[in-house]
């Protein structure tokens, strides 16, 4: 227990609030008193850092500290069941926010990584369940995991390569077009599958939000890794085709894991943001398909980059998917290492998208049960 003095003023009572010092989440609030007393704050016995705010309060205007008044702040650390006061001072909420900003930024920077790492077994299990449940009951069963990306790539190739006779460069050989086209489709399959399902993923798992103590943040993560599995099968098919037409796989293809880092970060960020926003704006699920189609045709996947007008090319080159497709083609078609200046730009954009999407999800997460 921690003892604090409560000193009400003439027109306001006094009270205390117990918070988690790391997240700022309210743990408990004490009774309001109208006479000066010593009050006991029940500090949890679990190891952690806790913060007690002591302030005056009124039913009409709320806590005085929220209006800029000074308050007493007591920081308590609990280690192995023993508690100790690490700081005891009077300050304002504005000063406290500025003081804790570096720590909050550091926590925010590592939080999504820790979340994924701590729940890695659950993520693997849910991805397996998703892949098995997707085609369960069909005659093809797991065969469709391979067949679906194959048929999708063949359909696009037939339309653009056979019907529209699109070619890359001056080479009339349709197999060359197939190489360029399928190379651009590999990252697009992973991204589009995950992003396409993201706006409805919280609704599909509403029971996890409403009834269980469950890390809801990993639901969009599951979509990303499910999409990567589908893209992995497409990559295997592409490598067979590459061997059949060129009789070798470029050694620089080993750089693929490096190129995939910004791809995964971008997909995670978009899925987190789309999953949270999609719960509040249900129309996003309908608009999302159109947006994905628009991005697909604006990205030179099914046509050569040289066919874009110069002005359009200058604008589209700033988009991460455009850069990503170009890096894939460097590895598999040109047999060259990644373009490192482009990779730096791509990684910078992917980090911004990753944390922006996670920040949106984290901000809206407490309101999920109310909307559902």
GIHUGI-V42263 format. One record per run of one state. SS is the DSSP state (h for helix, s for strand, l for the rest). FROM is the first residue (numbers start at 1). LEN is the number of residues. Records with the same first field share a line. If there is no record, write none. Layout:
SS: FROM-LEN ; FROM-LEN
//
This chain:
l: 1-1 ; 7-2 ; 10-2 ; 21-5 ; 30-3 ; 34-3 ; 42-6 ; 59-3 ; 68-3 ; 80-2 ; 92-1 ; 119-1 ; 135-8 ; 164-10 ; 199-2 ; 205-1 ; 211-7 ; 247-4 ; 281-3 ; 299-6 ; 308-2 ; 317-3 ; 335-5 ; 372-1
s: 2-5 ; 9-1 ; 12-9 ; 26-4 ; 33-1 ; 37-5 ; 48-11 ; 62-2 ; 71-9 ; 82-10
h: 64-4 ; 93-26 ; 120-15 ; 143-21 ; 174-25 ; 201-4 ; 206-5 ; 218-29 ; 251-30 ; 284-15 ; 305-3 ; 310-7 ; 320-15 ; 340-32
//
